[in-house]
Amino acid sequence: MASKELIDSLNEALARELQVCIQYMWQHVMVKGPYADEFSNAFRRIALQEMIHAELIGERVDYLGGIPATVPAEITIGGDATQMLQVDRKAEEEAIEMYRRIIEMAEAEKDYTTKRLFEQILADEEDHHNTFRTLLGE
């Protein structure tokens, strides 16, 4: 069905999605400052979207014969709101790069379902990246 390399990459993506679910949700709870309400809402909205991504990736790993990852990648909350947003912007940049590689791998293996799934998730990640850049004033 799918190569071990592709399944391992999907599990790496799943671990990252679990990471940011937790990271963004706790930032939603912990953010302080004059724009805390706006930032908190963005963190919560994106955390919930990342949770859906984790579910979809886990289902795909299972379908392909793998065992879905259960341990998140390293979680980094950050200190103040600006640090949180900078950490999150970087996490989204890394996810974008990883998901582009997964799309290429899936294409090479003629796994068009995984390719389409990650194209959809990639679009969401680019939107999250844009949200964090915008909140940083970039």
N, C-alpha and C positions, 0 to 999 in steps of 0.2 A: 504494500500500500504506500505508505510514506517512508522516507528514509529516516534513520535514527537522527541524522543531523537536523532535518526539518522538525521532527518531534521535539528534539532538545531545544531548538530555537523557539518553538511555540511555548515550551515550558519556561524558558527564560523570559519571554514576553509576559506569560501569565504571572510569574513571580514579580515582575515590574508593575503589572496592573494591580496586584494585591498590595504592593508597596504604596503606590500612590493613592489607592482607596483609603488606606489608613492614614497616610501622611496628610492628604488634603482634608480628611474629616477632622483630624485633630487640629489642624491649622484653623479650620472653620470654628472650632470650639475655643481656641487659644488666642486668636488674633486680637490685638488691641490697637487703639489709636483713632485718629479722627475719621478715617475711612473704613473702620472695622466692619460696619454693617455691609458695605459694598463688597469688601474683600471676603467676608464671611460667606455671603451668598454665593459668590463665585467659587470659593473652595468647596462648598457643599454641593453645588450643582455639578461641578466637574467630578467630585468624588463619586457621586452616584452614577455618572456616566462611565467612569472607570470600573465600577463594580459590574456593570453590564458587560463591559469588554472582557473582564476576567471570566465571567460566566460563559460567554460565547467562546473564548479561547479554550477554556477547560473542556467544554463540550466537544470542541474540535479535536483536542488531544485525545480524549476518550474514544471518539469515533475512529481516529487513525490508529488506535491500538496502544496508545501510550497511557501512562498514569499521570493525571494532572498534578502539577506542583501544588503544594500546600503551604510552603514557606515563602513569605514575601522577601523581595530584595531589601537591602538596607534602607531603613526609614530615616529620613532627615527632616526634622520639623523646621529648623531655623529659629532665629531669635525674634527679631521684630518683624513687622509686616513686610518691609522691603527685603529682608533676608529670606523670608518665606517665599516671596514671589520669585526671587532670583534662583533659589533652589529648585522651585517648581518649573521655571522656564527651562533650566538646564535639564531637568528630568524629561520634559516634553521633547527637547531637542534630541536627546539620546533615544527616546522612543521612536521618533520620526525616522532617525537613521536606521534603527534596528528593524522597523516595520518595512522600510523600503527593501532591505536585504531579504526579509522573509518573503515579500512579494516576488522578488526575483527568484528565490529558491523554489517557491511554489510553482511559478511559471515554468521553470526548468524541469520540474517533476510532473508537469501537466496536471497539477492539483489546482484546478480552477476554482473550486469552492473555497479553499484556503486563501487563494489569491484575492478573490472578491471580498472575503471577510476582512482581510487586512487592508485592502483598499478603502473599505468603509471605515475601519478603525483609524487608519492613517488620516483620513479627512477630519475625523473628530479630534485627533491629536494635534493636527495643525491649527484647528480652531482653539483648542486649549492653549497652545503656545501663543497664539495671537492674543487671547484674553490676558495671559500673564504679562506679555509685552506691553499691552495697552495699559494695564493697571500699574506697570512700572513707569509709564510715561514715555515709552520708546516708540 
